[in-house]
Amino acid sequence: MDRFARYAWFTLAYNVAVILWGSIVRATGSGAGCGAHWPLCNGTIVQRAPKIETIIEYSHRATSGIALVLVVVLAVWAFRARPAGHEARKAALFALGFMLSEAAVGAGLVLFRLVADNESMARAMFMATHLVNTFLLVGAMTLTAHFASGGAPFRVRGQGALGGGIVLTLLGILVSSVSGAVAALGDTLFPAASLSQALEADLSPTAHLLLRLRLFHPGIAVAVGLLAFVLAWRMRDSGSPLAARLGGWTCGLVFLQILAGLLNVGLLAPVWMQVVHLLLADLLWIVFLLLGSTVLAAAYSKAPPRPLPISNERAPAPASPLASVSAPSRASALSPSASGRPSPS
């Protein structure tokens, strides 16, 4: 593993830390700590006697700015350290694009005041968009580090049920994470004093929509977790030692994630538990993406080569047997022997 590959893994780990800090901003209601100002905080750069909410929000913006710089360096370094056409180049460009859109969505949350105690569904939609973009960003950085470390390229098309199952599971993890983000927002805006009160609010037809949507997350999460577990268990037997390890890690993360979800519900979603829950979701996304990439690359390398395309040029017609019989020359035609008369001895 060279310096660029190590840097790619470091950039991924740093961005996961920034994502977790962002969940603390949301869970503590500190999103409005800098007012409706972006990228400045309360209209200034240096804060005098800031509140705790301002410190949390401003530090998140500072670490996010560093993350942007790291991803820009990642993209530039990919083009310098890897040859043209290398998969790490493509993944790094996707990471840069998702990082820019991540900053735009974060700015929109602040500028449109979709933070703190805002209970609108517009905030929920922004949160869902924010989370999907975050996971795509993490996925692009994961593939950048994977390819930079020698990971083989892969193709999803033409892989049959294997490729379809991997894509379906990844989409399921995204949907489950989006429903989890909505549930976490409901926990932040409408904290419950007891588990029975929380369940009563979830089932009440007059409760806020965020609370009623919260009820769907456990079922979605369990269904997707079982799908990921079964598929990862089967992919452990693909013949690759790396796939076997990643498959085992995926199964373990699914178990830990379900356990963390139960604890989160039972403890009424404390901030630290929400952070742990999100960390496990990020790790599951990363590890399953690496597992799918490894297995698909192995299947792609074993696929039979495609037949060469038929050329449009017409092949020369086979020579006719009669063509080998040459026509008599003019001289032979005029010779006496050719006319059938006997030649003089």
N, C-alpha and C positions, 0 to 999 in steps of 0.2 A: 504494500500500500504506500503510494507516494504522498508528497505533501499536499497535493491538490485533493486527493481522496480523503485524507484526514481532515482537511479544511471543510470539505463538503459535509462530513459527518458532524463536525463541530457546529456548523451553521444550522444543521437540522436540530441538534440538541438545544442550541440557544433559542431557536424560534419556538420550540415546544415550551421552554421556560417562559417566554414572553406570552404565549397563549394562556398558560396557567395563571400568570399575573393578571391577564385581562379578565379571567373568570373571577378573580378576587375583586377587581374593579366593579364588575356587575353585581356580585353577591353582596358586597358591602354598600351598594348604592352610591358609589363614588364617581359615577360617570359624569356628573355635573360639577365635579370639583374644580374645573377650570372655566365654568360658565359655558356660554354658547360661542366660545372662541376656539379657533383652530387654524394654524398649528400653535399659535400663542396660547398662553394660559392666563385667563382673565385680562387679556390685552397686553400682557407684558411677558418678558422672558424670565427675569429674576423675581421670585415671589418673596414678599416680606410678611413674616408671621403667618405662614399658610396654615390652613386647617388640615386635619388628617385626611379628609376626602381629597383635598387639593394635592397633598403629597402623593397619595396613592395614584390618582389620575395622571399627574404630571410625570411621575416616575415611569408609568406605563408608556406614556408618549415618548419619553427619552429612550427607553429600551426598544420601543418599536422603531424609532429612527435609526438606532444602531443596527437593528435587524435588516432594515432596508439597505443600509450601506453594505452589510455582509452579503446580501443576495446579489447586489450589483457587482461586487468583487467576484462572487462565485460565477456569475455569467461571463464576465470578462476573462477570468482565469480559465474557464472551461474552453474558450476559444484559443487560448494560448497554450494550454497543456494537452489538448486532445486534437487529433487530426480532423480534417473536414469530413463530415458525415457521421462522426461519432455520436452515439446515442446520448452521451453526457451533455453534449452541446445543446441538443434539442430539449432535454429535460431542464437544463439550466435556464433556457429562454422562457419556458413555460413557468418556471419558478419566479422569474423576474416579472412576468406579466401578472401572475396571481398576487405577487407582493404589491404591485402598484394598485390593483383593484382592491386589495385588502385595505390599503391606506385610504382609498376613496370611500369605501363603505364605512370605515371607522370615522372618517370626517363627517360623513352624512349623518351618522347617529348623533354626533355632537351638535352640528349646525342646525339640524331639524329638531333638536331637543328631545330626541328619543332615548332619554337616559333617566337615571334617578327614579322618580315615582311615576313616570309616564306609563299608563296602563292601556294604551291604544294597541289595536291589532297591527297598525303600521310598524310599531316597534317590534312586534313579534315577527313580522315579515322581514324586517331588516336584520333581526337576530338570526333568522333562518338562513338568509342570504349570506350573512357574515360567517356563519359556521360552515356552510358548504364551501365558500371560498377559502376559508382557513384549512379545511381538510384537503382541498385540491392543491393548495400551496404546500402543505406538508407532504402530500403524495409526490408532487413534482420534485421537491428537495430530496425525498427518499430515493427516487429513481436516479436523480443526479449522483448521489453518493454511491448508489448500487452500481451504476454503470462506470463511475470513476474508479471503483474498486475492482473492476474486472468482470462485472456482471454481463452475461451474454444478452444480446438483443432478443426480443420475443415478438410474436405476433398472436393476436387474439383471433383474427379471422382464419377460418379453416381448422380450428382446434376442436370443433364439435361440442359435445356436452361439457368437456373440461373447461373450455374457454367461456361458454355460457354460464356455467356454475360460478366461476370466479367473478365474472362481471356482475352477476345477480347478487352475490354475497357482498361485493363492494358497494353496490347501490343500496343494499339493505342496511349496511353499516351507516351509510350517509343518512338514510331516512330515519333510522333509529337515533342517530346523533341529533338530527334536527328536532325530533320529538322530545329528546332529552333537554335540548336548549330551551324549548318552549316550556317544558315542565319546570326547569330550573328558574326561568323567569317568573312563573307563577309562584314558586316557593319564595322568591325574593320579594315580590310585590304583595303577596297575601300569606304571610307567615301564620302557621297554625299553632295553637297552644298545646294540642294533643293529637295523637294519631286518629282518634275517633272523630275529632273535629275536622281534620284534613279529609278523611274519607267521606264525611257528611257533605263537605263543600264540593268534593269531586262529583258526587251523585246528585247534587241539588240542581234542578232545572233552572233556578233563578241565579245560580252562581255565575261569576264572570267566566267568559269563554276560555280564558287561559287556564282556569281551574278545571273546567270540564275536559279540555284537551289533555290535561295532565294525566287523565285516567288511561289514555291509550298507550303511553310510553312503555309501561312494564310489559304488556303483551307483545308489542313490536320488538322490544329488546330481547325478550326470551326467544321469540321465533327466529330472529336473525342470529342470535347467539347459537342456537341449536344447528342452524344451517351452516354457520362458520365452523362449528365443532366437527360436524360430520364430514364436511368437505376437507378440512385440514387433516383429519384423521386418515382419510383415504389418500391424500396426497403425501402423507408420510412414507408410503410404500412406493414412491415413484422411482426409487433407486438412487437418489441423490442424498448424500449425508447432510448437506445443508438444508435440503427440503425436509428431511426427517427432524432436524433440530427446530426449524421454523414451525413445522406442523405441531410439534410438542408444545412450543411456546404459545402458539395460537390457542390450543386447547386449554392451556393453563390460564391464559388471559381471559378467555370466555368465562371460565369458572369464577375467577376473581372479580370480573366485571359484574356478573349476576349477584355475587355475594355483596359487592360494594353497593349495588342498587338496593338490595334489601336493607342493608345498614343505613343507607341514606334515607329511606322511607321511615324506618323505625326510629332514627334519631332526629327526624323532622328537618333534614337537610341543613346541617350546620355548614359553615363556610369551608372548613377544612375537608369535610367529607365530599363536598361538591368538587373541590380541587382534585382530590384523589380519584373520584369518579371520572372526571374529564381526562386526567392523566392516563388512566387505564384505557379509555376510549381512543386516545391518540396512539398509545402503544399497540392496541389491537389493530388499528388502521394501518400502522407502519409495518408491523410484522406480517399481517395477512397480505399486504401488497408485495412485500419481499417474497413471501412464499409463492404467491401466484406468479410473480415474474420469474422465479427460479424454475418452477415446474413447466411453465409455458415455454421458456427458453429451451429446456431439455427436450420437450415434445417437438418444438420447431426444428431443432437440430437433427432429430431422428426422422423427420418427414422425408419421404422420397422426393427427389428433385422433380421439378415440373418439366414436362416435355418441351423441347424447343419449338418455337412457333414455326409454322410452315411458311417457307419463303414464297413471295408472290411471283418470283421469276419462274418461268416455265422451263422445266427440264427438257434437254434435247431429246427428240424422238429417237427411239432405237432404230438402228440401221436396218433396212429391209434386206432380206437374203438375196433378193435380185440385184441389189445395189452393188454386191461384190462382183457381179458379172459385168465386165466393162463392155461398152459398145465397141464394135469393130471400127478400127481407124480407116481413114479414107484410102490409105495406101494398101491395106490388106483387102479392102473391098474391090480394088482395081486389079489385084494380082490374079494370075490365072488360076492358082490353086484355090483361091477363094470362090471362083466361079464353078469349081467342080471339075475342071479340065485337068488332065495329068500334066505335070511339069516335065520338061525335058530332063533326061538323065545325064 
